[in-house]
Amino acid sequence: MDDFKKIIYSVLSIFVIGIVVWVGIVFVNSCGFDLTCAKISKPVGLTPIPTLIPATLPAASRFLPTPSVQEVVEPVASADGVARPSNPGGPGEAVDLTGDSAEGAKIFAANCIPCHGAEGVGGIANFGSTDGVVPALNPIDPTLIDPTYKIYASNLALFLQHGSKPEGTSPIFVMPAWGDLGTLTQQQIADVIAYIISLNK
């Protein structure tokens, strides 16, 4: 029985010593005799960045949108030469209302300045249009002016009621149909008309 115990203890001792020796060999092989194991850490190299296509080169055709043919909409001129919007329709009810130019100035400042500039002086670039700029309202196209207030107001109301697309292939800015869309009431349109006329007496 004692011999059997010796054999068991001997086998277990050899097994434990073998494991310790194997771990030691692996450690020395990986880290050397330095306990900090600095040998195993490899220097960090920079990740190469793919070469970017220079911005000056034309974009690949697969990234370009398919060109589409756009209809050219030109303002319709009346028989008497007065400028008319591209969109059809009459002057609406606003021309029969009394406009308040002071209220019109507030409405103009809130809605029209981004395109027509402060007090309608214009000069806002409109790329893609034939004129290249949004038409000024101060001074306004002289063909729209008329000594009769209602005719003058009607000429302006056509643009405010129904909007217009400037002549050109793809103008950035177009005149919204404030009346047709219900963005402005007829009284507000009358007020804006009164304000524009006050700038061009």
Sequence and secondary structure as in RCSB ss.txt:
>XXXX:A:sequence
MDDFKKIIYSVLSIFVIGIVVWVGIVFVNSCGFDLTCAKISKPVGLTPIPTLIPATLPAASRFLPTPSVQEVVEP
VASADGVARPSNPGGPGEAVDLTGDSAEGAKIFAANCIPCHGAEGVGGIANFGSTDGVVPALNPIDPTLIDPTYK
IYASNLALFLQHGSKPEGTSPIFVMPAWGDLGTLTQQQIADVIAYIISLNK
>XXXX:A:secstr
 HHHHHHHHHHHHHHHHHHHHHHHHHHHHHHTT TT GGG              TTS   GGGS           
   TT     SS     GGGGS   HHHHHHHHHHHTHHHH GGG    B TTSSSSB   STT  GGG  SSHH
HHHHHHHHHHHH B  SSSS S  B  TTTTTSS HHHHHHHHHHHHHHT 
